[in-house]
Amino acid sequence: MIKKKLQTILQRRVRSAFSLIEIMVILFIISLGLVGVLSLIIQNIQSQSYNKNNFIAYQLAQEGVELIRQVRDSNWKNGVNFGTNLVPLSSFVGEYYMDYQDTIPHDASSNPTLLTVLKQDSSGFYFHDATSPAANTPFSRLIRITDLSENDFRVNSIVTWQDHNRDYSYDLETFLYDWRYITNK
């Protein structure tokens, strides 16, 4: 009787145990699940960084267009030709840099890489100043003005940045017209 009870107890123990192969299969399945979850987390962090920088780049590109529009409007207000300080004299295309502190765009053709890098001041404003001790941001802005005719020109505000060793670019384009000339025809 005791012998039978002992045999049934031993048989139950043998049946309820896991083999080494079963344990390895379970660990493999769990590790696959963890790798999938971790890769999703990493991808989410990278896309958050890209989305944040893309939004900033759009705002910087929009600011570049608005700065040029402000120069054109100031020209009208001051009674001078709408393209004064904007349309390149020697060619049909000019490359410039400009920030909120400037009243006219500056020629960037001498060294566009150095001159177009944006820095950020303590108030959070972005500005161009190659000699400033402020830290560089990952963003650069180049404003390209193309003279199309006597009464209009194209403005491209191109913001570039690098994120996770990949280069990105945002190009915002608009056309500015001398509407006073067009309406007086």
FIDO-909424 format. One line per field, with one value per residue: chain; residue in three letters; x, y, z of N, C-alpha, C in turn. Coordinates in Angstrom, 3 decimals, always signed. Example, Ala and Ser with C-alpha at 12.3 -4.5 7.8 and 13.67 -1.06 7.14 Angstrom:
bati: A,A
markol: ALA,SER
n_xx: +13.190,+12.850
n_yy: -5.690,-2.250
n_zz: +7.800,+7.080
ca_xx: +12.300,+13.670
ca_yy: -4.500,-1.060
ca_zz: +7.800,+7.140
c_xx: +13.200,+12.900
c_yy: -3.300,+0.030
c_zz: +7.800,+7.870
end
This chain:
bati: A,A,A,A,A,A,A,A,A,A,A,A,A,A,A,A,A,A,A,A,A,A,A,A,A,A,A,A,A,A,A,A,A,A,A,A,A,A,A,A,A,A,A,A,A,A,A,A,A,A,A,A,A,A,A,A,A,A,A,A,A,A,A,A,A,A,A,A,A,A,A,A,A,A,A,A,A,A,A,A,A,A,A,A,A,A,A,A,A,A,A,A,A,A,A,A,A,A,A,A,A,A,A,A,A,A,A,A,A,A,A,A,A,A,A,A,A,A,A,A,A,A,A,A,A,A,A,A,A,A,A,A,A,A,A,A,A,A,A,A,A,A,A,A,A,A,A,A,A,A,A,A,A,A,A,A,A,A,A,A,A,A,A,A,A,A,A,A,A,A,A,A,A,A,A,A,A,A,A,A,A,A,A,A,A
markol: MET,ILE,LYS,LYS,LYS,LEU,GLN,THR,ILE,LEU,GLN,ARG,ARG,VAL,ARG,SER,ALA,PHE,SER,LEU,ILE,GLU,ILE,MET,VAL,ILE,LEU,PHE,ILE,ILE,SER,LEU,GLY,LEU,VAL,GLY,VAL,LEU,SER,LEU,ILE,ILE,GLN,ASN,ILE,GLN,SER,GLN,SER,TYR,ASN,LYS,ASN,ASN,PHE,ILE,ALA,TYR,GLN,LEU,ALA,GLN,GLU,GLY,VAL,GLU,LEU,ILE,ARG,GLN,VAL,ARG,ASP,SER,ASN,TRP,LYS,ASN,GLY,VAL,ASN,PHE,GLY,THR,ASN,LEU,VAL,PRO,LEU,SER,SER,PHE,VAL,GLY,GLU,TYR,TYR,MET,ASP,TYR,GLN,ASP,THR,ILE,PRO,HIS,ASP,ALA,SER,SER,ASN,PRO,THR,LEU,LEU,THR,VAL,LEU,LYS,GLN,ASP,SER,SER,GLY,PHE,TYR,PHE,HIS,ASP,ALA,THR,SER,PRO,ALA,ALA,ASN,THR,PRO,PHE,SER,ARG,LEU,ILE,ARG,ILE,THR,ASP,LEU,SER,GLU,ASN,ASP,PHE,ARG,VAL,ASN,SER,ILE,VAL,THR,TRP,GLN,ASP,HIS,ASN,ARG,ASP,TYR,SER,TYR,ASP,LEU,GLU,THR,PHE,LEU,TYR,ASP,TRP,ARG,TYR,ILE,THR,ASN,LYS
n_xx: +0.805,+1.814,+3.837,+2.516,+1.372,+3.642,+4.686,+2.682,+2.909,+5.525,+5.166,+3.403,+5.034,+6.993,+5.490,+4.521,+6.669,+8.785,+10.531,+13.917,+14.021,+11.427,+11.460,+13.434,+12.150,+9.991,+11.382,+12.551,+10.275,+9.286,+11.472,+11.407,+9.011,+9.711,+11.790,+10.363,+8.642,+10.545,+11.736,+9.587,+9.303,+11.751,+11.504,+9.302,+10.346,+12.294,+10.651,+9.219,+11.229,+11.907,+9.432,+9.175,+11.423,+10.828,+8.542,+9.605,+11.366,+9.555,+8.337,+10.549,+11.143,+8.812,+9.065,+11.296,+10.230,+8.305,+9.943,+11.194,+8.929,+8.216,+10.302,+9.746,+7.209,+7.954,+9.491,+7.500,+6.115,+8.033,+8.230,+9.888,+11.167,+9.644,+11.359,+13.756,+16.785,+16.288,+16.128,+18.628,+21.453,+23.469,+22.817,+20.162,+19.428,+19.627,+21.222,+20.508,+20.734,+18.824,+17.436,+15.186,+16.203,+17.200,+16.926,+17.257,+18.030,+21.047,+23.868,+24.628,+26.307,+29.082,+29.888,+27.836,+27.381,+28.516,+27.385,+24.613,+23.857,+21.776,+21.448,+20.436,+19.027,+18.868,+16.225,+14.889,+14.729,+15.646,+18.644,+21.090,+24.501,+27.706,+29.809,+28.886,+28.883,+26.889,+25.373,+25.302,+22.357,+20.704,+19.760,+19.786,+19.246,+18.540,+17.780,+16.499,+16.231,+14.648,+14.639,+11.980,+10.586,+10.078,+8.238,+7.760,+8.949,+10.387,+10.463,+12.330,+12.495,+14.715,+15.190,+17.463,+18.438,+19.956,+19.249,+19.599,+21.805,+20.872,+20.101,+17.871,+15.466,+13.555,+11.636,+10.160,+8.114,+7.210,+5.560,+6.203,+4.736,+4.647,+2.104,+1.028,+1.915,+0.684,-2.050,-2.262,-2.159
n_yy: -1.182,+1.259,+1.340,+1.629,+4.164,+5.721,+5.293,+6.499,+9.146,+9.750,+9.398,+11.452,+13.661,+13.372,+13.663,+16.310,+18.035,+20.335,+19.998,+20.645,+21.590,+22.568,+24.733,+26.329,+26.969,+28.488,+30.656,+31.694,+32.542,+34.518,+36.295,+37.110,+38.557,+40.641,+41.885,+42.848,+44.704,+46.488,+47.449,+48.848,+50.864,+52.247,+53.102,+54.785,+56.820,+57.878,+58.805,+60.760,+62.638,+63.332,+64.412,+66.618,+68.182,+68.556,+70.127,+72.433,+73.161,+73.772,+76.059,+77.777,+78.016,+79.254,+81.645,+82.703,+83.275,+85.169,+87.196,+88.154,+89.011,+91.073,+92.902,+93.558,+94.779,+96.919,+98.336,+99.282,+100.894,+102.817,+104.044,+103.106,+101.026,+97.828,+95.626,+96.435,+95.866,+93.181,+91.798,+90.221,+91.918,+91.167,+88.720,+86.385,+84.931,+84.951,+84.226,+84.273,+85.159,+85.766,+87.130,+87.734,+90.090,+91.599,+94.108,+94.028,+91.436,+89.427,+88.759,+85.463,+84.087,+83.965,+82.166,+79.937,+77.705,+78.230,+80.732,+80.401,+78.833,+78.377,+79.819,+79.720,+81.959,+82.905,+83.478,+81.851,+82.521,+82.178,+82.861,+84.306,+84.326,+84.112,+84.658,+84.549,+83.304,+81.556,+78.326,+76.252,+75.351,+72.426,+73.352,+75.003,+77.861,+78.971,+81.524,+81.758,+83.866,+84.348,+86.184,+86.690,+88.319,+91.773,+92.510,+90.531,+87.947,+84.831,+83.233,+81.074,+79.479,+77.648,+75.163,+73.192,+70.248,+67.881,+64.691,+61.958,+61.071,+61.445,+63.407,+66.104,+68.183,+71.131,+72.874,+75.818,+77.564,+80.605,+83.169,+86.523,+89.596,+92.729,+94.219,+96.728,+97.673,+95.849,+96.345,+98.910,+98.806
n_zz: +0.000,+0.863,-0.892,-3.340,-3.046,-2.914,-5.473,-7.083,-6.259,-7.120,-9.865,-10.439,-9.945,-11.909,-14.216,-14.004,-14.273,-16.181,-19.232,-20.264,-22.874,-23.264,-21.490,-22.687,-25.109,-24.172,-23.000,-25.323,-26.760,-25.009,-25.036,-27.731,-27.745,-25.974,-27.407,-29.597,-28.311,-27.234,-29.598,-30.693,-28.771,-29.066,-31.735,-31.454,-29.816,-31.543,-33.633,-32.294,-31.788,-34.433,-35.307,-33.588,-34.327,-37.040,-36.866,-35.652,-37.696,-39.745,-38.637,-38.495,-41.218,-42.101,-40.694,-42.020,-44.579,-43.837,-42.831,-45.160,-46.518,-44.822,-45.304,-47.969,-47.599,-45.963,-47.761,-49.541,-47.741,-47.187,-49.604,-51.653,-54.356,-54.545,-54.506,-53.420,-51.716,-51.792,-54.302,-56.125,-57.471,-59.275,-60.361,-61.127,-58.964,-55.479,-52.376,-48.983,-45.466,-42.546,-39.579,-36.792,-35.761,-37.791,-40.390,-43.090,-45.463,-45.316,-47.375,-48.130,-49.744,-49.558,-47.521,-47.014,-45.344,-42.790,-42.152,-42.129,-39.993,-37.232,-34.024,-30.564,-28.300,-24.769,-24.370,-26.057,-28.707,-32.130,-33.917,-36.207,-35.941,-36.350,-34.660,-32.093,-28.720,-28.076,-28.123,-31.029,-32.820,-34.177,-36.553,-39.737,-41.760,-44.951,-47.150,-50.250,-52.955,-55.952,-58.819,-60.806,-62.595,-63.460,-61.571,-59.702,-57.490,-56.449,-53.305,-51.401,-48.422,-46.806,-44.568,-42.889,-41.110,-38.840,-37.611,-35.575,-37.121,-39.712,-42.536,-42.927,-44.599,-45.043,-47.211,-47.858,-50.000,-51.580,-53.494,-54.128,-54.918,-56.673,-55.941,-56.158,-58.605,-60.313,-59.863,-60.830,-63.535
ca_xx: +0.000,+2.716,+4.609,+1.669,+1.250,+4.929,+4.784,+1.793,+3.494,+6.666,+4.665,+2.860,+6.161,+7.642,+4.595,+4.282,+7.906,+9.066,+11.830,+14.817,+13.630,+10.223,+11.875,+14.136,+11.148,+9.257,+12.274,+12.686,+9.033,+9.254,+12.482,+10.894,+8.030,+10.412,+12.502,+9.346,+8.204,+11.654,+11.911,+8.500,+9.629,+12.838,+10.945,+8.439,+11.218,+12.888,+9.642,+8.916,+12.314,+11.744,+8.243,+9.478,+12.340,+10.125,+7.660,+10.470,+11.863,+8.465,+8.177,+11.704,+10.976,+7.743,+9.642,+12.141,+9.357,+7.687,+10.961,+11.338,+7.678,+8.286,+11.184,+8.977,+6.179,+8.641,+9.860,+6.308,+5.818,+9.050,+8.130,+10.929,+10.822,+9.314,+12.456,+14.985,+17.456,+15.856,+16.447,+20.067,+21.833,+24.375,+22.274,+18.726,+19.215,+20.448,+21.076,+20.608,+20.310,+18.156,+16.669,+14.239,+16.900,+17.665,+15.950,+17.461,+18.750,+22.495,+24.349,+25.207,+27.036,+30.498,+30.058,+26.483,+27.338,+28.792,+26.525,+23.195,+23.595,+20.974,+21.737,+19.259,+19.380,+18.265,+14.770,+14.339,+14.690,+16.705,+19.321,+22.324,+25.668,+28.824,+30.755,+28.230,+29.264,+25.730,+25.523,+24.611,+21.238,+20.898,+19.072,+20.355,+18.221,+19.007,+16.659,+16.861,+15.308,+14.813,+13.966,+11.252,+10.309,+10.213,+7.236,+7.564,+10.074,+10.109,+11.227,+12.425,+13.122,+15.145,+15.723,+18.046,+18.876,+20.382,+18.654,+20.011,+22.733,+20.175,+19.890,+16.502,+15.337,+12.193,+11.699,+8.888,+8.204,+6.115,+5.805,+5.868,+4.427,+4.445,+0.674,+0.693,+2.146,-0.315,-3.369,-2.244,-2.101
ca_yy: +0.000,+2.404,+1.313,+2.169,+5.605,+6.310,+5.257,+7.506,+10.468,+9.903,+9.540,+12.805,+14.592,+13.220,+14.191,+17.739,+18.796,+20.806,+19.583,+21.746,+22.106,+23.380,+25.983,+27.130,+27.470,+29.553,+31.811,+32.248,+33.263,+35.726,+37.244,+37.683,+39.574,+41.792,+42.576,+43.588,+45.853,+47.448,+48.115,+49.825,+51.996,+53.004,+53.752,+55.864,+57.911,+58.500,+59.556,+61.964,+63.584,+63.820,+65.268,+67.880,+68.953,+68.926,+71.241,+73.609,+73.536,+74.452,+77.401,+78.581,+78.312,+80.255,+82.911,+83.215,+83.872,+86.370,+88.250,+88.740,+89.734,+92.309,+93.827,+94.050,+95.705,+98.135,+99.080,+100.010,+101.927,+103.868,+104.640,+102.648,+99.857,+96.699,+94.661,+97.017,+95.026,+91.790,+91.206,+90.284,+92.827,+90.581,+87.499,+86.237,+84.178,+85.381,+83.428,+85.191,+84.753,+86.879,+86.743,+88.739,+91.319,+92.279,+94.850,+93.587,+90.156,+89.474,+87.849,+84.244,+83.368,+83.801,+80.951,+79.628,+76.713,+78.876,+81.882,+80.082,+78.053,+79.125,+79.667,+80.037,+82.763,+82.456,+83.680,+80.851,+83.024,+81.700,+83.971,+84.023,+85.108,+83.166,+85.004,+84.449,+82.119,+80.677,+77.012,+76.036,+74.413,+71.562,+73.943,+76.051,+78.419,+79.724,+82.118,+81.925,+84.754,+84.252,+87.270,+86.106,+89.391,+93.101,+92.739,+89.406,+87.057,+83.624,+83.125,+79.746,+79.448,+76.252,+74.827,+71.849,+69.799,+66.488,+63.999,+60.553,+60.902,+61.553,+64.795,+66.455,+69.519,+71.638,+73.983,+76.525,+78.454,+81.539,+84.179,+87.877,+90.436,+94.167,+94.313,+98.107,+97.758,+95.020,+96.985,+100.184,+98.565
ca_zz: +0.000,+0.915,-2.121,-4.401,-2.844,-3.280,-6.927,-7.661,-5.984,-8.020,-11.227,-10.568,-10.015,-13.200,-15.238,-13.885,-14.480,-17.537,-19.750,-20.589,-24.186,-23.074,-20.840,-23.690,-26.052,-23.476,-22.904,-26.669,-27.081,-24.174,-25.521,-28.979,-27.373,-25.394,-28.485,-30.347,-27.513,-27.161,-30.895,-30.808,-27.897,-29.706,-32.923,-30.983,-29.356,-32.727,-34.383,-31.513,-32.047,-35.804,-35.379,-32.905,-35.172,-38.266,-36.510,-35.472,-39.029,-40.456,-38.066,-38.912,-42.646,-42.190,-40.235,-43.096,-45.598,-43.260,-42.739,-46.500,-46.783,-44.037,-46.024,-49.116,-47.115,-45.500,-48.967,-49.976,-46.739,-47.312,-50.925,-52.576,-55.155,-53.669,-54.477,-52.871,-50.715,-51.912,-55.601,-56.369,-58.555,-60.257,-60.954,-60.905,-57.730,-54.357,-51.163,-47.862,-44.139,-41.879,-38.403,-36.305,-35.384,-39.004,-41.199,-44.470,-45.501,-45.527,-48.413,-47.571,-50.788,-49.235,-46.733,-46.560,-44.279,-41.510,-41.886,-42.006,-38.783,-36.266,-32.600,-29.767,-27.131,-23.512,-24.457,-26.963,-30.082,-33.014,-34.583,-36.944,-35.528,-36.335,-33.594,-30.790,-27.948,-27.879,-28.759,-32.301,-32.856,-35.345,-37.701,-40.591,-42.648,-46.104,-47.874,-51.659,-53.668,-57.397,-59.529,-61.930,-63.549,-62.867,-60.534,-58.785,-57.246,-55.671,-52.066,-50.803,-47.105,-46.718,-43.250,-42.858,-39.795,-38.766,-36.472,-35.574,-38.243,-40.997,-42.937,-43.291,-45.168,-45.204,-48.165,-47.968,-51.157,-51.833,-54.522,-53.688,-56.077,-56.506,-56.230,-56.547,-60.054,-60.991,-59.778,-61.549,-64.986
c_xx: +0.860,+3.516,+3.800,+1.525,+2.532,+5.102,+3.884,+2.320,+4.660,+6.206,+4.088,+3.984,+6.832,+6.777,+4.481,+5.533,+8.037,+10.426,+12.657,+14.443,+12.388,+10.563,+12.577,+13.153,+10.368,+10.115,+12.469,+11.449,+8.942,+10.263,+12.063,+9.880,+8.692,+11.167,+11.517,+8.885,+9.304,+11.868,+10.796,+8.769,+10.704,+12.316,+10.050,+9.265,+11.830,+11.861,+9.213,+9.969,+12.184,+10.562,+8.488,+10.366,+11.684,+9.192,+8.467,+10.968,+10.782,+8.305,+9.331,+11.614,+9.896,+8.257,+10.517,+11.334,+8.752,+8.692,+11.158,+10.086,+7.674,+9.185,+10.442,+7.936,+6.790,+9.089,+8.674,+6.023,+6.774,+9.088,+9.228,+10.431,+10.637,+10.458,+13.756,+15.484,+17.047,+16.326,+17.941,+20.399,+22.616,+23.816,+20.776,+18.413,+20.156,+20.178,+21.409,+20.364,+19.767,+17.477,+15.857,+14.898,+17.287,+16.536,+16.091,+18.198,+20.231,+22.899,+25.048,+26.085,+28.501,+30.759,+28.700,+26.423,+27.531,+27.751,+25.071,+22.859,+22.842,+21.417,+20.486,+19.689,+18.618,+16.747,+14.101,+14.245,+15.884,+17.315,+20.572,+23.417,+26.828,+29.784,+30.160,+28.697,+28.090,+25.923,+24.731,+23.421,+21.481,+20.353,+19.924,+19.238,+18.888,+17.774,+17.131,+15.786,+15.645,+13.975,+13.304,+10.944,+10.464,+9.315,+6.953,+8.857,+9.621,+11.020,+11.160,+13.144,+13.427,+15.798,+16.226,+18.447,+19.266,+19.805,+18.982,+20.838,+22.040,+19.930,+18.446,+16.481,+13.861,+12.284,+10.304,+9.026,+6.973,+6.532,+5.350,+5.756,+4.419,+2.990,+0.262,+0.879,+1.042,-1.678,-3.428,-2.205,-3.385
c_yy: +1.262,+2.482,+1.918,+3.686,+6.317,+6.335,+6.313,+8.915,+10.724,+10.093,+10.938,+13.831,+14.531,+13.843,+15.719,+18.582,+19.201,+20.291,+20.822,+22.380,+22.984,+24.732,+26.892,+27.724,+28.626,+30.810,+32.482,+33.068,+34.561,+36.751,+37.866,+38.786,+40.817,+42.580,+43.399,+44.831,+46.906,+48.160,+49.132,+51.060,+52.864,+53.754,+54.925,+57.065,+58.633,+59.308,+60.803,+63.032,+64.171,+64.783,+66.618,+68.756,+69.389,+70.112,+72.530,+74.095,+74.254,+75.884,+78.314,+78.946,+79.376,+81.621,+83.528,+83.888,+85.170,+87.512,+88.936,+89.535,+91.070,+93.348,+94.412,+95.078,+97.006,+98.982,+99.889,+101.182,+103.110,+104.492,+104.247,+101.413,+98.645,+95.693,+95.204,+96.154,+93.558,+91.134,+91.339,+91.133,+92.123,+89.338,+87.444,+85.486,+84.711,+84.504,+84.303,+84.472,+85.988,+86.334,+87.923,+90.064,+92.164,+93.036,+94.533,+92.251,+90.359,+88.417,+86.656,+83.517,+83.150,+82.525,+80.520,+78.623,+77.358,+79.935,+81.518,+79.244,+78.926,+78.795,+80.067,+80.813,+82.262,+82.636,+82.670,+81.304,+82.489,+82.892,+83.469,+84.917,+84.137,+83.432,+84.854,+83.198,+81.169,+79.381,+76.941,+75.107,+73.479,+72.167,+74.981,+76.551,+79.257,+80.240,+82.405,+82.772,+84.685,+85.341,+86.685,+87.129,+90.715,+93.278,+91.547,+88.622,+85.906,+83.613,+81.680,+79.891,+77.983,+76.026,+73.392,+71.522,+68.333,+65.885,+62.518,+60.212,+60.843,+63.028,+64.994,+67.883,+69.869,+72.883,+74.582,+77.580,+79.348,+82.504,+85.521,+88.769,+91.905,+94.431,+95.741,+98.288,+97.027,+95.707,+98.302,+100.014,+98.934
c_zz: +0.000,-0.378,-3.278,-4.278,-3.264,-4.796,-7.577,-7.421,-6.928,-9.466,-11.457,-10.710,-11.383,-14.298,-15.174,-14.129,-15.954,-17.972,-20.084,-21.928,-24.064,-22.446,-21.849,-24.705,-25.424,-23.370,-24.266,-27.050,-26.277,-24.681,-26.856,-28.691,-26.816,-26.460,-29.312,-29.610,-27.449,-28.494,-31.136,-29.957,-28.534,-30.932,-32.530,-30.521,-30.549,-33.513,-33.620,-31.762,-33.446,-35.898,-34.721,-33.785,-36.480,-38.007,-36.334,-36.830,-39.828,-39.947,-38.477,-40.395,-42.840,-41.747,-41.324,-44.187,-45.076,-43.122,-44.092,-46.869,-46.028,-44.720,-47.218,-48.677,-46.608,-46.682,-49.483,-49.044,-46.869,-48.708,-51.889,-53.322,-54.245,-53.540,-53.921,-51.715,-50.788,-53.194,-55.844,-57.594,-59.654,-60.937,-60.672,-59.614,-56.667,-53.151,-49.972,-46.547,-43.448,-40.635,-37.903,-35.939,-36.602,-39.696,-42.680,-44.437,-45.806,-46.545,-47.770,-48.570,-50.448,-48.443,-46.187,-45.416,-42.916,-41.181,-41.633,-40.781,-37.787,-34.851,-31.842,-28.533,-25.902,-23.501,-25.384,-28.407,-30.863,-33.738,-35.281,-36.382,-35.367,-35.187,-32.201,-30.046,-27.699,-28.667,-30.064,-32.093,-34.040,-36.635,-38.418,-41.490,-43.723,-46.835,-49.292,-52.338,-55.152,-58.053,-60.770,-63.012,-62.811,-61.641,-59.633,-58.612,-56.360,-54.451,-51.596,-49.475,-46.813,-45.363,-43.316,-41.430,-39.875,-37.493,-36.599,-36.815,-39.607,-41.276,-43.385,-43.818,-45.283,-46.067,-48.309,-49.058,-51.232,-52.929,-53.981,-54.914,-55.682,-56.878,-56.606,-58.052,-60.803,-60.979,-60.533,-63.060,-65.656
end
